[in-house]
Amino acid sequence: MKILGIESSCDETAAAIVEDGHRLLSNVVHSQIDIHAVYGGVVPEVAARSHIEVINPVIQKALSDAAVTWDDIDAIAVTYAPGLIGSLLVGTLAARTLALTKNKPLYPIHHVEAHVYANFIDEQAEHLTLTLPKSQPRFPLLALIVSGGHSQLVLFHDHGDYQLLGQTQDDAVGEAFDKVAKIIGLPYPGGPSIAQAALKGSPTEYSLPKAKMKGAYDFSFSGLKTAVLRAVQREVCVDTTFPSSELAGLLNDVQRANFAASFQRTAIETLIDKTEQAFRDHSPASVVIAGGVAANAELRTLLSKRLPIPVEYAPMALCTDNAAMIAALGYYQAQQLPSTPVEDILVIPSLSMPKTAWRPIKS
């Protein structure tokens, strides 16, 4: 079964074709990073306009790269939540129009849940060269989902059968990376720029706190972000009245690298501490990390060291926003659920993942 996935929840316009939920036939992503880097973050109106300009060419390229026609496509899956409302509207409108004109069943997909399904793609067409996991994860599955908008631990008992164990109570870890990068003068997006700068810094140069939470698996990164701000102020000998936007200009390259390394290490250890605790408490058969921050090499290295079972990782290209994960999850939903009438698909910008859990239909 070949599924066309469409993703436009934020600032990537993406389309992909996945066969039987695990074999990648094409993966096309049009990034807007260069556009939004000028502003230091995503501008919703600009993102939506860019999606409108490229959505049709991106979908057509996905079909072309996979060497398939519309006759070969069995269904369409599209992100409907969560995300920027304008961006979501562009993707869902394209998917609804195609479902009607091409007479294809349509499946609305929750973006955050789909991130986990990047780890289920373990085969690819001959023209693709991604380094994929050797096999799919097994249930029960513990997923650490970390991105610019989400930080949560989810236990999957089966496809569509999962429970939220814990989540961030304020900033998501990816958001904290972006904010800290801005404080110390590194470019947007903050995740890659901090990871690169950290390679030249000392992760123990500055002592930064880990939040203590009531929930065993909950996260908090707002305090860590503020701790970095205060540490930078002390380092450059200014008080709290000094404009934070001007702090970066007082740091030298060595200080900047050390702050990047110290922050990254503390943030990642926070994630791993909670994941290790959840692993001990729930004894899953496999563990995956998902979302944009899952591309962080330090997170992958340290998590592998801390867990007693081997962990396979999705390639970097499938950690950031993409449509392959949308198509993969679409396949598993298509095995269990009826398609959704196009007129019933509405975007929900802030829908939490637990509200979308679906249960396999028992025969």
Buried (B, 14 or more C-beta within 10 A) or exposed (E): EBBBBBBBBBBBBBBBBBBEBBBBBBBBBBBBBEBBEEEBBBBBEBBBBBBBEBBBEBBEBBBEBBEBEEEBBBBBBBBBBBBBBBBBBBBBBBBBEBBEEEEBBBBBBBBBBBBBBBBBBBBBBEEBEBEBBEEBBEBBBBBBBBBBBBBBBBBBBEBBBBEBBBBBBBBBBBBBBBBBBBBBBBEBBBBBBBBEBBEEBBBEBBEBEBBEBEEEBBBBBBBBBEBBBEBBBEBBEBEEEBEEEEBBEBBEEEBBBBBBBBBBBBBBBBBBBBBBBBBEEBEBEBBBBBBBBBBBEBBBEBBBEBBEEEBBBBBBBBBBBBBBBBBBBBBBBBBBBEBBEBEEBEBBBEBBBEEBBBEBEEE
